Structures are given as structure tokens and as C-alpha cells.
Amino acid sequence: MPLGLAALDELNAAFDELRVALDGVDPAVIESATRRIATAASAVRAIGVWRSDDAVKDRLKALRPLMESARIRTNLLADHANQRMAILATQGAEIAPLTYGR
């Protein structure tokens, strides 16, 4: 298997890991999956063969929906977190009582 295809297989596996991590609630697992994607993407960029090899281009095009799905899910989860923070900020100590009294 050409080096470029192996690098894309790793990138695909990294996005699969992120998909599973986003279904969970552990931020450390999400960060680990994100780091794996960054490493795999750097490897693909470093090889540079993706610019000229048609097989690699086709594999990369096949990865686009997975990448787009991860981007959308990440944005959605960030939006949900921001909404929760806004609700807590609006409701204040009435909904989430202070841990320590003053």
C-alpha cells in the first residue's frame, strides 16, 4: 500500500475515533481523538503525494463527508455547551446554588 494511502487510512481511523468520542462525555477522550487527527493530517500533508496521486485524491474525497460530519457535530456540541452556560448565567444561584455561602 502506498504511503499516502496508509496515511489516509490513519486519518480515517482518527475521524472514526473522534466520532465515537463525541458520543461520550469524557473531554480527555475527545482531546486525545483530536490530537490523533492533527497528527494524521500532518502526516498526509508531509507526504504531499495527495496532490498528484489520483488514488489518494479519491480516498481523500471519500473522507470529506466524515470530516464534515465531525465539524458539524463539534459545532453542535459547542453550541449546546454555550446554551447551558447562558442558562446558568441567566438563572444564577437560583437554579445552581452556590457551593459556599458568603
PyMOL commands that set and color helices and strands:
alter all, ss='L'
color gray80, all
select helices_A, chain A and resi 3-23+27-47+49-51+54-94
alter helices_A, ss='H'
color red, helices_A
deselect
rebuild
show_as cartoon
